[in-house]
Amino acid sequence: MYITADEKGVRSMNHSEISSFIWGTADLLRSSFKQHEYGDIILPFTVMRRLDVVLEPTKQAVLEAAAKPLPEALRDTMLKQAAGVDFYNTSEFTMSSLLNDADGIRENLTKFVTSFSPEIADIFDKFKIFEVIKDLDDNDLLFLVVERFCSPKIDLSPASVSNADMGDIYEELIRRFSEVSNETAGEHFSPRDGLKLAARLLVIGEMDDLTQPNRIVKVCDPCAGTGGALTVFADCVHEVNPAATVVTYAQEINGQSYAICKSDTILKGGNVANVHLGDTLADDQMPDETFGYQISNPPYGVDWKKSKAAVTKEHDERGFAGRFGAGLPRISDGQLLFVQHMVAKMRASEDGGGRIAVFLNGSPLFTGAAGSGESEIRRYLLEHDLVDAIVAMPNDFFFNTGIATYIWVLDNAKEPRRRGKVQLINANGIYSKMRKSLGSKRNEFTDEQIEQIIGLYQAFEDADSKLSKVFATEEFGYVTVDVRRPERDEQGEIVCKKNGQPVADKSLNDTENISLTENVDEYLAREVLPYAPEAWIEPRKQKKGQLLELRDGGVVGYEIPFTRYFYEYTPLRSSTEILADIRELEKSIAEKLQKARAE
């Protein structure tokens, strides 16, 4: 709960109420702006007001410091010292004092914004704040909007709303804007309960590393959105090691989300130089960095056409020296490209290794036949023993989709008992129903349910076939072989080539997927030859330019059929039971009809 002051005293408001009040600004905008434009106005003013109230206690000290003849080389440092934070504003105005001159509000607000330190100026540049100010003023709404954000009904100061809670408010606003404009909120942020599970999975697997005295922890989110995942991870680290220093790194493609992430970082005292704007796939802004920890929710099922030229060039020219050596997935879904990017950023195993928690939908588990880009990427991840665990999330868990989602946990320095193995955890049925849905999100985790899942991860065993299974990595591999059967003439005789080899009947061509844990000849003798005794395997040949692994005459592939492993057959009810139910239903209907006639 947050304490906010109003004119009659002090009352409590939760972040939804604060978000609702801010969202109420849309009532002012409705007649002059379209719904999809609301966020472009309300978000920058929310950030502006937050920065304004943070600076308010040291406003006079900054003005006094700014009035002194400071050497230019020291000016920025001295003003930040006076402000007590890593940013400042040298304008004589606060947002509240702007209201004292209604006629000059456009000029004065412009001066107020341009008086922020350079780091903040970049944030408002990404918000296109001067276009926003002009549009509001042209519609005679600028004074009313500033007045609403300065209302005594809400208090956005750090004493009332923590940085983490402010992040929740930003994300709640983005969700609302996305709903009214039919945009995808999930591209900007993820539910905090899901992020907490992902962060806990990262932390619990590296307690020895994270609990070291004076530990400096580097964490990155390459699809950062508003930075919520980094905040949740830092909170989890500080729970196990309050003395640890968490250094966050981020890259985000959306300008508004980047601006919020950057403002959030600076408010927390983080290094804003670590927050980058740009396309992670096409333009990696941190090419020389590696990280002990990464956490991210890349976009689901989004094509990578815009990044294709750069990604394909890196794949072709750099191979495994670049980020995409394992393969390229189909153009319609770039999730496994983000996974490869994160793998390339893992801290080397000899330096302590790296861990990743990344949200993906079901497609990366199984899409793509043997030899496809997706299969080759899975093959690389599994054969290099990078996949530690995969957790199936409940449906209806994310704000923008009700489809099945999974957390993949990757680790390049597994503890001995987990080496060569992958744990699958079925948390699909572990959730609580929300009292009120938020977009598509109807289900959530309690803290107790998160700890239940963490307990399954730590146990690392088939403790309950419905919840956890452990597999050797090769169990996900298979070889696809081409099975051929002979062509026969009109007399039923086998047609042969000049060398005596039978000619294959193309209409009978078939393939078989044979597990890598099986002997191909034994499989053929058991599953094929009893039904087609003259069948044979036609060995595949490596095509020019291909790097496919051929084995036993076929192509090696990998898939993780998660649902199949946890499928439980439910026997059909007997016809006697069904007939009894029908008769009972008929009886009930007849009784109700009779009662209705009597009335």
C-alpha positions as CSV (number, residue, x, y, z in Angstrom):
1,M,0.0,0.0,0.0
2,Y,1.2,3.6,-0.6
3,I,0.3,6.6,1.5
4,T,-1.0,9.5,-0.5
5,A,-2.1,12.8,0.8
6,D,-5.3,14.6,-0.2
7,E,-6.8,17.9,1.0
8,K,-8.7,16.3,3.8
9,G,-5.9,14.3,5.3
10,V,-4.0,11.1,4.5
11,R,-5.4,7.9,3.0
12,S,-4.1,4.7,1.5
13,M,-4.0,4.0,-2.2
14,N,-2.7,0.9,-3.9
15,H,-0.9,1.0,-7.2
16,S,-4.0,0.2,-9.2
17,E,-5.8,3.2,-7.7
18,I,-2.8,5.4,-8.5
19,S,-2.8,4.0,-12.0
20,S,-6.5,4.6,-12.3
21,F,-6.2,8.2,-11.3
22,I,-3.4,8.8,-13.8
23,W,-5.4,6.9,-16.4
24,G,-8.2,9.3,-15.7
25,T,-6.2,11.9,-17.6
26,A,-7.7,10.2,-20.7
27,D,-11.0,11.9,-19.9
28,L,-9.3,15.2,-20.6
29,L,-7.9,14.0,-23.9
30,R,-10.8,12.1,-25.2
31,S,-12.4,14.8,-27.4
32,S,-9.1,16.0,-28.9
33,F,-6.9,12.8,-29.2
34,K,-7.4,9.3,-30.4
35,Q,-7.2,6.4,-28.0
36,H,-3.9,5.1,-29.3
37,E,-2.4,8.5,-28.6
38,Y,-3.2,8.5,-24.9
39,G,0.0,6.6,-23.9
40,D,2.2,9.1,-25.9
41,I,0.9,11.8,-23.6
42,I,0.3,10.2,-20.2
43,L,3.5,8.1,-19.9
44,P,6.0,11.0,-20.3
45,F,4.0,13.1,-17.9
46,T,4.0,10.3,-15.3
47,V,7.8,10.0,-15.7
48,M,8.2,13.8,-15.5
49,R,6.2,14.0,-12.3
50,R,8.1,11.2,-10.7
51,L,11.4,12.9,-11.5
52,D,10.1,16.2,-10.3
53,V,9.1,14.9,-6.9
54,V,12.4,13.1,-6.5
55,L,14.3,16.3,-7.0
56,E,12.0,18.5,-5.0
57,P,13.8,18.2,-1.6
58,T,17.1,19.3,-3.1
59,K,15.7,21.9,-5.5
60,Q,17.2,24.9,-3.7
61,A,20.6,23.3,-3.3
62,V,20.8,22.6,-7.0
63,L,19.8,26.2,-7.9
64,E,22.5,27.6,-5.6
65,A,25.1,25.2,-7.1
66,A,24.1,26.2,-10.6
67,A,24.4,29.9,-9.8
68,K,28.1,29.4,-8.9
69,P,30.8,29.9,-11.5
70,L,31.7,26.1,-11.7
71,P,34.3,24.8,-14.2
72,E,32.5,23.1,-17.0
73,A,34.4,19.9,-16.4
74,L,33.1,19.7,-12.8
75,R,29.7,21.2,-13.4
76,D,27.8,18.0,-14.0
77,T,29.4,16.2,-11.0
78,M,28.8,19.1,-8.6
79,L,25.1,19.5,-9.7
80,K,24.5,15.8,-9.2
81,Q,26.1,16.0,-5.7
82,A,23.8,18.9,-4.9
83,A,20.8,16.9,-6.1
84,G,21.7,13.8,-4.1
85,V,20.9,11.6,-7.1
86,D,22.4,11.0,-10.6
87,F,20.4,13.6,-12.3
88,Y,19.2,17.2,-11.8
89,N,17.1,20.1,-13.1
90,T,18.5,23.6,-13.1
91,S,15.2,25.3,-14.0
92,E,13.7,27.6,-11.4
93,F,10.4,25.8,-11.9
94,T,8.9,22.7,-10.4
95,M,5.8,21.2,-12.1
96,S,3.6,22.7,-9.4
97,S,5.0,26.2,-9.8
98,L,4.3,26.0,-13.5
99,L,0.6,26.4,-12.6
100,N,1.3,29.9,-11.3
101,D,1.5,31.2,-14.9
102,A,-1.2,29.7,-17.0
103,D,-0.6,31.9,-20.0
104,G,3.1,31.0,-20.1
105,I,2.9,27.3,-19.3
106,R,4.1,26.1,-22.7
107,E,7.2,28.3,-22.7
108,N,7.9,27.5,-19.0
109,L,7.3,23.8,-19.3
110,T,9.6,23.7,-22.3
111,K,12.3,25.4,-20.3
112,F,11.7,23.0,-17.4
113,V,12.2,20.0,-19.6
114,T,15.3,21.3,-21.3
115,S,16.9,22.1,-17.9
116,F,17.2,18.4,-17.0
117,S,20.6,16.8,-17.1
118,P,21.7,15.1,-20.4
119,E,20.6,11.6,-19.3
120,I,17.1,12.7,-18.7
121,A,17.0,14.9,-21.8
122,D,17.5,11.7,-23.9
123,I,14.5,10.1,-22.1
124,F,12.2,12.9,-23.0
125,D,13.6,13.0,-26.5
126,K,12.5,9.4,-27.0
127,F,9.1,10.4,-25.7
128,K,9.0,13.2,-28.3
129,I,8.0,15.4,-25.5
130,F,8.1,18.7,-27.4
131,E,5.6,17.4,-29.9
132,V,3.4,16.4,-27.1
133,I,3.6,19.8,-25.4
134,K,2.8,21.5,-28.7
135,D,-0.2,19.2,-29.4
136,L,-1.6,19.7,-25.9
137,D,-1.2,23.5,-26.0
138,D,-2.8,23.7,-29.4
139,N,-5.8,21.9,-27.9
140,D,-5.9,24.1,-24.8
141,L,-5.2,21.1,-22.6
142,L,-1.6,21.6,-21.4
143,F,-2.5,23.5,-18.2
144,L,-5.2,20.9,-17.3
145,V,-2.8,18.0,-17.8
146,V,0.0,19.5,-15.7
147,E,-2.6,20.4,-13.1
148,R,-3.9,16.8,-12.9
149,F,-0.4,15.4,-12.4
150,C,0.3,17.9,-9.6
151,S,-3.0,17.1,-7.9
152,P,-2.7,16.7,-4.1
153,K,-4.8,13.5,-4.4
154,I,-1.7,11.5,-5.4
155,D,1.9,11.5,-4.1
156,L,4.5,9.9,-6.4
157,S,7.4,10.7,-4.1
158,P,9.8,7.9,-3.1
159,A,8.6,8.2,0.5
160,S,5.2,7.0,-0.7
161,V,5.9,4.9,-3.7
162,S,9.1,2.8,-4.0
163,N,10.9,2.4,-7.3
164,A,9.7,-1.2,-7.6
165,D,6.1,-0.1,-7.0
166,M,6.5,2.8,-9.5
167,G,7.6,0.2,-12.1
168,D,4.3,-1.6,-11.4
169,I,2.4,1.7,-12.1
170,Y,4.2,2.2,-15.4
171,E,3.4,-1.3,-16.5
172,E,-0.2,-1.1,-15.4
173,L,-0.5,2.1,-17.5
174,I,1.1,0.5,-20.5
175,R,-1.2,-2.5,-20.2
176,R,-4.3,-0.2,-20.3
177,F,-3.0,1.8,-23.2
178,S,-2.3,-1.4,-25.1
179,E,-5.8,-2.7,-24.5
180,V,-7.5,0.4,-25.8
181,S,-5.2,0.6,-28.9
182,N,-5.2,-3.1,-29.7
183,E,-1.4,-3.3,-29.2
184,T,0.5,-6.1,-27.6
185,A,1.2,-5.3,-24.0
186,G,3.3,-8.4,-23.5
187,E,5.9,-7.0,-25.9
188,H,6.6,-4.4,-23.2
189,F,6.4,-6.2,-19.9
190,S,5.7,-9.5,-18.1
191,P,3.7,-10.4,-15.0
192,R,5.8,-9.9,-11.9
193,D,4.8,-13.3,-10.4
194,G,6.2,-15.0,-13.5
195,L,9.3,-12.9,-13.4
196,K,9.8,-13.8,-9.7
197,L,9.7,-17.5,-10.5
198,A,12.2,-17.0,-13.3
199,A,14.5,-15.0,-11.1
200,R,14.2,-17.5,-8.2
201,L,15.2,-20.3,-10.7
202,L,18.3,-18.3,-11.6
203,V,19.2,-17.5,-8.0
204,I,18.5,-20.9,-6.4
205,G,20.9,-22.6,-9.0
206,E,23.8,-20.4,-8.0
207,M,23.6,-19.8,-4.3
208,D,27.3,-20.4,-3.8
209,D,28.1,-17.8,-6.3
210,L,25.6,-15.2,-5.2
211,T,26.2,-15.4,-1.5
212,Q,29.9,-14.5,-1.7
213,P,30.8,-11.4,0.3
214,N,30.8,-8.1,-1.7
215,R,29.6,-10.0,-4.7
216,I,29.1,-7.9,-7.9
217,V,26.4,-9.5,-10.1
218,K,26.0,-8.6,-13.8
219,V,22.6,-9.3,-15.2
220,C,21.2,-8.5,-18.7
221,D,17.8,-8.4,-20.4
222,P,18.2,-8.1,-24.2
223,C,14.4,-7.5,-24.6
224,A,14.1,-5.3,-21.5
225,G,10.8,-3.6,-22.0
226,T,10.4,-1.3,-19.0
227,G,13.1,-3.1,-17.1
228,G,10.8,-5.1,-14.7
229,A,12.6,-8.4,-15.1
230,L,15.9,-6.7,-14.0
231,T,14.2,-5.2,-11.0
232,V,12.7,-8.5,-9.9
233,F,16.0,-10.3,-10.3
234,A,17.9,-7.6,-8.3
235,D,15.3,-8.0,-5.5
236,C,15.8,-11.8,-5.4
237,V,19.5,-11.4,-5.2
238,H,19.3,-8.9,-2.4
239,E,17.0,-11.3,-0.5
240,V,19.9,-13.9,-0.3
241,N,22.7,-11.4,-0.2
242,P,21.8,-7.8,0.9
243,A,25.5,-6.8,0.4
244,A,25.6,-7.8,-3.2
245,T,25.9,-5.1,-5.9
246,V,23.6,-5.9,-8.9
247,V,24.7,-4.2,-12.1
248,T,22.0,-4.2,-14.7
249,Y,22.3,-4.1,-18.5
250,A,19.4,-3.7,-20.9
251,Q,18.6,-3.3,-24.6
252,E,15.1,-2.4,-25.9
253,I,13.7,-1.7,-29.4
254,N,10.6,0.3,-28.4
255,G,11.4,4.0,-27.7
256,Q,8.8,4.5,-25.0
257,S,9.7,1.3,-23.1
258,Y,13.4,2.3,-23.4
259,A,12.6,5.7,-22.0
260,I,10.8,4.2,-19.0
261,C,13.5,1.6,-18.4
262,K,16.2,4.3,-18.5
263,S,14.3,6.6,-16.1
264,D,13.7,3.6,-13.8
265,T,17.4,2.8,-13.9
266,I,18.5,6.3,-13.1
267,L,16.0,6.6,-10.2
268,K,17.5,3.5,-8.7
269,G,21.0,4.8,-9.0
270,G,22.0,2.5,-11.8
271,N,24.3,3.3,-14.7
272,V,22.2,4.6,-17.5
273,A,25.1,4.0,-19.9
274,N,24.1,0.3,-19.6
275,V,20.6,0.9,-21.0
276,H,20.6,0.7,-24.8
277,L,18.1,1.5,-27.6
278,G,18.0,-0.7,-30.7
279,D,17.3,-4.0,-32.4
280,T,19.0,-6.7,-30.4
281,L,19.1,-9.2,-33.3
282,A,20.4,-6.8,-35.9
283,D,22.4,-4.3,-33.8
284,D,23.9,-5.8,-30.6
285,Q,24.7,-2.7,-28.5
286,M,26.8,-4.8,-26.1
287,P,29.1,-6.8,-28.4
288,D,31.9,-7.3,-25.9
289,E,29.9,-8.0,-22.8
290,T,29.2,-11.4,-21.1
291,F,27.0,-12.0,-18.2
292,G,26.6,-14.3,-15.3
293,Y,22.9,-14.0,-15.4
294,Q,20.3,-13.2,-18.1
295,I,16.5,-13.0,-17.8
296,S,14.1,-12.1,-20.6
297,N,10.7,-12.4,-22.2
298,P,11.3,-12.0,-26.0
299,P,8.3,-11.5,-28.3
300,Y,6.4,-14.7,-29.2
301,G,5.9,-15.7,-32.8
302,V,7.0,-12.4,-34.1
303,D,8.8,-12.4,-37.5
304,W,12.4,-11.2,-37.9
305,K,12.1,-9.8,-41.4
306,K,13.5,-6.4,-40.4
307,S,16.6,-8.1,-38.9
308,K,17.0,-10.7,-41.6
309,A,19.8,-9.1,-43.6
310,A,22.0,-8.4,-40.6
311,V,21.3,-11.8,-38.9
312,T,21.8,-13.8,-42.1
313,K,25.1,-12.0,-42.8
314,E,26.4,-12.7,-39.3
315,H,25.3,-16.4,-39.6
316,D,27.0,-16.8,-43.0
317,E,30.2,-14.9,-42.4
318,R,30.9,-15.5,-38.7
319,G,29.4,-18.9,-37.9
320,F,29.9,-19.9,-34.3
321,A,32.3,-16.9,-33.9
322,G,29.1,-14.8,-34.1
323,R,25.8,-15.3,-32.3
324,F,23.8,-17.4,-34.7
325,G,26.1,-20.2,-35.7
326,A,23.8,-23.0,-34.7
327,G,21.1,-22.1,-37.3
328,L,18.4,-19.8,-38.4
329,P,14.7,-20.5,-37.6
330,R,11.9,-19.9,-40.0
331,I,11.3,-16.2,-40.7
332,S,7.9,-16.1,-38.9
333,D,9.3,-16.7,-35.4
334,G,12.5,-15.3,-34.0
335,Q,12.4,-16.7,-30.5
336,L,15.3,-19.1,-31.0
337,L,17.4,-16.2,-32.4
338,F,17.1,-14.4,-29.0
339,V,18.0,-17.7,-27.2
340,Q,21.2,-17.9,-29.3
341,H,22.0,-14.3,-28.7
342,M,21.7,-14.9,-24.9
343,V,23.8,-18.1,-25.1
344,A,26.6,-16.1,-26.9
345,K,26.5,-13.7,-24.0
346,M,27.0,-16.3,-21.2
347,R,30.0,-15.8,-18.9
348,A,32.6,-18.5,-19.7
349,S,32.3,-21.7,-17.7
350,E,35.9,-21.3,-16.5
351,D,35.0,-17.8,-15.1
352,G,32.0,-19.2,-13.1
353,G,29.6,-19.8,-16.0
354,G,26.3,-18.2,-16.9
355,R,22.6,-18.9,-16.3
356,I,19.6,-17.8,-18.4
357,A,15.9,-17.8,-17.7
358,V,13.9,-17.0,-20.8
359,F,10.2,-17.2,-21.5
360,L,9.2,-18.9,-24.7
361,N,6.0,-20.3,-26.1
362,G,5.6,-24.0,-27.2
363,S,7.0,-23.5,-30.7
364,P,10.8,-23.7,-29.8
365,L,10.2,-27.1,-28.2
366,F,9.2,-29.0,-31.3
367,T,8.8,-26.9,-34.4
368,G,10.9,-27.9,-37.4
369,A,11.9,-31.3,-38.7
370,A,15.4,-32.9,-38.5
371,G,17.8,-30.6,-40.3
372,S,15.7,-27.5,-40.0
373,G,17.0,-24.4,-38.4
374,E,15.0,-24.9,-35.2
375,S,16.1,-28.5,-34.8
376,E,19.7,-27.6,-35.4
377,I,19.5,-24.9,-32.7
378,R,18.0,-27.4,-30.3
379,R,20.7,-29.9,-31.2
380,Y,23.3,-27.4,-30.4
381,L,21.8,-26.5,-27.0
382,L,21.3,-30.1,-25.9
383,E,24.5,-31.6,-27.3
384,H,26.4,-28.8,-25.5
385,D,24.5,-29.6,-22.3
386,L,23.2,-26.0,-22.0
387,V,19.5,-26.9,-21.2
388,D,19.1,-27.2,-17.4
389,A,15.3,-27.2,-17.0
390,I,12.1,-26.3,-18.7
391,V,9.0,-25.2,-16.7
392,A,5.6,-25.3,-18.2
393,M,3.6,-22.3,-17.1
394,P,-0.2,-22.1,-16.5
395,N,-2.4,-21.0,-19.5
396,D,-4.0,-17.6,-19.2
397,F,-0.9,-16.3,-17.3
398,F,0.3,-13.5,-19.5
399,F,-1.4,-10.2,-20.2
400,N,-1.6,-10.6,-24.0
401,T,-2.0,-14.3,-24.6
402,G,-3.6,-17.4,-23.1
403,I,-1.4,-19.9,-24.9
404,A,1.0,-22.3,-23.3
405,T,4.3,-20.7,-22.2
406,Y,7.5,-22.1,-20.8
407,I,10.6,-20.9,-18.9
408,W,13.8,-22.3,-20.3
409,V,16.6,-22.4,-17.8
410,L,20.0,-22.6,-19.5
411,D,23.4,-23.2,-17.7
412,N,26.9,-23.7,-19.2
413,A,28.4,-24.8,-15.8
414,K,25.8,-27.2,-14.4
415,E,26.4,-28.8,-11.0
416,P,27.6,-32.4,-11.3
417,R,24.2,-34.2,-10.6
418,R,22.5,-32.2,-13.4
419,R,25.2,-32.7,-16.1
420,G,24.0,-34.5,-19.2
421,K,20.4,-34.2,-18.0
422,V,17.3,-32.0,-18.5
423,Q,14.5,-31.5,-16.0
424,L,11.0,-30.9,-17.2
425,I,8.6,-29.4,-14.6
426,N,4.9,-29.3,-15.3
427,A,3.6,-26.3,-13.4
428,N,0.6,-25.9,-15.7
429,G,-1.8,-26.8,-12.9
430,I,0.0,-24.9,-10.1
431,Y,-1.8,-21.5,-9.9
432,S,-4.5,-19.5,-8.2
433,K,-7.4,-17.8,-10.0
434,M,-7.3,-14.0,-10.0
435,R,-10.3,-12.2,-8.6
436,K,-10.2,-9.9,-11.6
437,S,-8.6,-10.6,-14.9
438,L,-6.0,-8.3,-16.4
439,G,-6.2,-8.6,-20.1
440,S,-5.7,-12.3,-20.9
441,K,-4.2,-12.9,-17.5
442,R,-6.6,-14.9,-15.3
443,N,-4.2,-17.0,-13.3
444,E,-1.3,-16.1,-11.0
445,F,1.3,-17.6,-8.6
446,T,1.2,-17.1,-4.9
447,D,4.6,-17.0,-3.1
448,E,3.9,-20.5,-1.8
449,Q,3.3,-21.8,-5.3
450,I,6.5,-20.3,-6.5
451,E,8.4,-22.1,-3.7
452,Q,6.6,-25.3,-4.5
453,I,8.0,-25.1,-8.1
454,I,11.4,-24.2,-6.7
455,G,11.2,-27.2,-4.4
456,L,10.6,-29.5,-7.5
457,Y,13.6,-27.9,-9.2
458,Q,15.9,-28.5,-6.2
459,A,14.7,-32.1,-5.7
460,F,15.7,-32.9,-9.3
461,E,13.9,-36.2,-9.5
462,D,10.8,-37.9,-10.8
463,A,9.2,-37.3,-7.4
464,D,5.8,-37.0,-9.0
465,S,5.2,-38.1,-12.6
466,K,2.6,-35.4,-12.9
467,L,5.0,-32.6,-12.0
468,S,8.7,-33.4,-12.6
469,K,10.7,-35.7,-14.9
470,V,14.4,-35.9,-15.6
471,F,15.8,-37.0,-18.9
472,A,19.2,-37.6,-20.4
473,T,19.8,-35.1,-23.2
474,E,20.1,-37.8,-25.9
475,E,16.6,-38.9,-25.2
476,F,15.4,-35.8,-27.0
477,G,17.4,-36.8,-30.1
478,Y,16.3,-38.9,-33.1
479,V,17.4,-39.8,-36.6
480,T,15.1,-39.4,-39.5
481,V,15.7,-42.1,-42.1
482,D,14.1,-42.5,-45.5
483,V,12.4,-45.8,-45.9
484,R,12.0,-47.1,-49.4
485,R,10.0,-50.0,-50.9
486,P,10.5,-51.5,-54.3
487,E,8.4,-50.7,-57.4
488,R,6.7,-53.7,-59.0
489,D,5.6,-54.3,-62.6
490,E,2.2,-55.5,-63.8
491,Q,3.2,-59.1,-63.0
492,G,4.1,-58.1,-59.4
493,E,7.8,-58.5,-60.0
494,I,10.3,-56.1,-58.5
495,V,11.7,-53.6,-61.0
496,C,15.5,-53.3,-60.8
497,K,18.1,-51.0,-62.0
498,K,21.0,-52.2,-64.3
499,N,23.1,-52.8,-61.3
500,G,20.5,-55.1,-59.8
501,Q,19.3,-52.7,-57.1
502,P,15.6,-52.4,-56.8
503,V,13.9,-49.2,-58.1
504,A,12.1,-47.3,-55.3
505,D,8.3,-46.8,-55.7
506,K,7.9,-43.1,-55.0
507,S,4.3,-43.5,-54.0
508,L,5.5,-45.7,-51.1
509,N,8.2,-43.4,-49.9
510,D,8.2,-42.9,-46.1
511,T,10.3,-41.7,-43.2
512,E,10.8,-43.0,-39.7
513,N,12.0,-41.0,-36.7
514,I,14.1,-43.3,-34.5
515,S,15.3,-42.3,-31.1
516,L,19.1,-41.9,-30.7
517,T,18.9,-44.3,-27.8
518,E,17.8,-47.1,-30.1
519,N,19.7,-49.2,-32.6
520,V,18.4,-48.4,-36.1
521,D,18.7,-51.9,-37.4
522,E,16.8,-53.3,-34.4
523,Y,14.1,-50.7,-34.8
524,L,13.8,-51.5,-38.5
525,A,13.5,-55.2,-37.8
526,R,10.8,-54.6,-35.1
527,E,8.7,-51.8,-36.5
528,V,9.1,-51.9,-40.3
529,L,10.2,-55.2,-41.8
530,P,7.4,-57.3,-40.3
531,Y,5.0,-55.2,-42.4
532,A,7.2,-54.4,-45.4
533,P,9.9,-57.1,-45.6
534,E,11.5,-55.8,-48.7
535,A,11.9,-52.2,-47.3
536,W,15.3,-50.6,-47.0
537,I,16.9,-47.4,-45.7
538,E,18.0,-45.0,-48.4
539,P,21.0,-43.2,-47.0
540,R,20.9,-39.4,-47.2
541,K,23.7,-37.4,-48.6
542,Q,25.2,-34.1,-47.3
543,K,24.1,-31.4,-49.7
544,K,26.6,-28.7,-50.7
545,G,26.9,-26.0,-48.0
546,Q,25.0,-28.0,-45.4
547,L,26.4,-28.9,-42.0
548,L,23.8,-31.4,-41.0
549,E,24.8,-34.4,-38.8
550,L,24.2,-37.7,-40.7
551,R,24.0,-40.9,-38.7
552,D,22.9,-44.4,-39.7
553,G,21.9,-43.1,-43.1
554,G,19.6,-40.4,-41.7
555,V,19.6,-36.8,-40.4
556,V,19.9,-36.2,-36.7
557,G,17.2,-34.0,-35.1
558,Y,16.0,-32.9,-31.7
559,E,12.7,-32.0,-30.2
560,I,11.2,-31.8,-26.7
561,P,7.7,-33.1,-26.8
562,F,6.8,-31.7,-23.4
563,T,3.1,-32.4,-23.4
564,R,3.6,-36.1,-24.4
565,Y,5.8,-36.8,-21.4
566,F,3.1,-35.6,-19.0
567,Y,0.1,-36.9,-20.9
568,E,-2.2,-39.0,-18.8
569,Y,-4.8,-41.2,-20.5
570,T,-8.3,-40.8,-19.2
571,P,-10.5,-43.8,-20.0
572,L,-13.8,-43.2,-21.8
573,R,-16.8,-43.7,-19.7
574,S,-18.9,-46.8,-20.3
575,S,-22.1,-46.6,-22.4
576,T,-24.0,-47.7,-19.3
577,E,-22.8,-44.7,-17.3
578,I,-23.6,-42.3,-20.1
579,L,-27.1,-43.8,-20.6
580,A,-27.8,-43.5,-16.9
581,D,-26.8,-39.8,-16.9
582,I,-29.0,-39.2,-19.9
583,R,-32.0,-40.8,-18.2
584,E,-31.4,-38.8,-15.0
585,L,-31.3,-35.6,-17.1
586,E,-34.5,-36.5,-18.9
587,K,-36.2,-37.2,-15.6
588,S,-35.1,-33.8,-14.2
589,I,-36.3,-32.0,-17.3
590,A,-39.7,-33.8,-17.1
591,E,-40.1,-32.9,-13.5
592,K,-39.4,-29.2,-14.2
593,L,-41.8,-29.1,-17.1
594,Q,-44.5,-30.7,-15.0
595,K,-43.9,-28.2,-12.2
596,A,-44.1,-25.3,-14.7
597,R,-47.4,-26.5,-16.1
598,A,-48.9,-26.9,-12.6
599,E,-48.0,-23.2,-11.9
